[in-house]
Each structure stands twice: as structure tokens, then as C-alpha cells.
Amino acid sequence: MKWNTKDRLALEVVGYYARQEFADKHIIHTQAVANYTRLIAVGEGMDENQSALQEIAAWFHDIGCPESYKKFGNTLPVNQQREGYILTQEWLKDEADLSSKEKEWLADVVATHHQFKSANELGFLPLFEADLIVNLLDGYYSEGQEQHLYDKLMQTKTGKELFEKIFSPLHK
């Protein structure tokens, strides 16, 4: 079986996480973000290449967490994004199936994936919204912030629909 680039890179990322501390947490979180990213990208009418790039970015978005934890003892966004940018550049430098512009975009997305302004400017709202949803589910935000985050940060129709399907039952 021949793997496409997106699936091959996803498999490589899972393998990388499997060798790290907190492997289960990283793999489960990243898989959920990648799946929701794909749903949002397709729902928003992105073509096959755009949605594949969104999903690759989702697989890589937290790749800096293990190194950040080793170096700084935490995975604060500023540290994980900086480490993720470096790792993404190194990881993709010899990737023949991606253009240099795509590689640069992916590294920039990883370096700013928690930043709403960058999500709009660089065009990665599907990943941003998917990560927000999964971070809420994972308990990274204080309980009761769902509506505020929805109102402030959710932009796409599909992302809003997914958010509502996940969180509306919690409020009934």
C-alpha cells in the first residue's frame, strides 16, 4: 500500500509521540485535533490540497511540546510554538511532496497555532477552532468559558456547528 503524504506524516508524528513522555495524551489530543480540523476544512469547502495541508498542520501543531517540556519544564504556548517551529522546519526540509511555500506555511502555523490573529492572517481557522474545541474538552480552560470562547473565537460555520454539537448538551 502506498501512503499519501498526509497519512505518512501523520504516522510519523504518532511514532514520534509514542517515544515521548506523556505519549498517550499527545497522541489522543493530536488525533482529535486532526480529525476535527479535517471536518471543519471540508465543511468550509476547502479543496483537497487545502484540507490536506490543514490536517498536516494539525498533526504537527503540538510537535514542540515534548522538547518544550524537556527544555523549560512546561509546554506554555510560547515555548511549544518556538520549539515546534524549529522541529517542523527540520522534519519537513527534505519532504519532496510539499513545496517550499507549503513547508514555510506549515512551520509558521505551528509557530502561531494558539494565536487567533495568525489563524485569520495565515488561513488556518479549521486548525485553530479544532484545537480550541479539544483544549476545552481536555480541561485547558476554566469551566464555564465555553460561551465566551465561542462568541470571541469561533468564526467558521462548520466550526460553530461542531462546537454547538459538542458543548450544547453540557448546558442542558
Residue pairs with C-beta under 8 A, 6 or more apart in sequence:
3 11
4 52
5 52
5 56
5 95
5 97
5 98
6 52
6 55
6 56
6 59
9 56
9 59
9 60
9 95
10 34
10 55
10 56
10 59
12 91
13 30
13 59
13 60
13 63
14 27
14 30
14 31
16 63
17 23
17 26
17 27
17 30
17 66
18 27
20 26
20 66
21 66
21 69
22 66
22 69
26 62
26 65
26 66
29 62
29 134
29 138
30 58
30 59
30 61
30 62
32 130
32 134
32 137
33 58
33 61
33 62
33 127
33 130
33 131
33 134
34 55
34 58
34 59
34 130
35 130
36 58
36 129
36 130
36 133
36 134
36 162
37 54
37 55
37 57
37 58
37 126
37 127
37 130
37 131
38 51
38 54
38 55
38 58
38 126
39 130
39 158
39 162
40 54
40 125
40 126
40 129
40 130
40 156
40 158
40 159
40 162
41 50
41 51
41 54
41 55
41 126
42 51
42 158
43 156
43 157
43 158
43 161
43 162
44 125
44 126
44 156
44 157
44 158
44 159
46 54
46 126
51 126
53 102
53 105
53 106
54 124
54 126
54 127
56 106
57 105
57 106
57 109
57 110
57 113
57 124
57 127
58 126
58 127
58 130
58 131
60 84
60 88
60 91
60 106
60 109
60 110
61 84
61 109
61 110
61 113
61 127
61 131
62 75
62 80
62 84
63 84
63 87
63 88
63 91
63 110
64 75
64 79
64 80
64 81
64 82
64 83
64 84
64 85
64 86
64 87
64 110
65 75
65 80
65 83
65 84
67 83
67 87
68 74
68 75
68 76
68 79
68 80
68 82
68 83
68 84
69 75
71 79
71 83
72 79
77 114
81 110
81 111
81 112
81 113
81 114
82 111
84 110
84 111
84 113
85 107
85 108
85 110
85 111
87 110
88 106
88 107
88 110
88 111
89 103
89 107
92 98
92 103
92 106
92 107
93 103
95 103
98 106
105 122
108 118
108 122
109 118
109 122
109 124
109 127
112 118
112 119
112 122
113 119
113 124
113 127
113 128
113 131
114 131
116 128
116 153
118 124
119 125
119 127
119 128
120 155
125 155
125 156
125 159
126 156
126 158
126 159
128 153
129 153
129 154
129 155
129 156
129 159
129 162
129 163
130 159
132 149
132 153
132 154
133 159
133 162
133 163
133 166
135 141
136 145
136 146
136 149
136 167
137 166
141 149
146 163
146 167
146 170
146 171
150 160
150 163
150 167
154 160
154 163
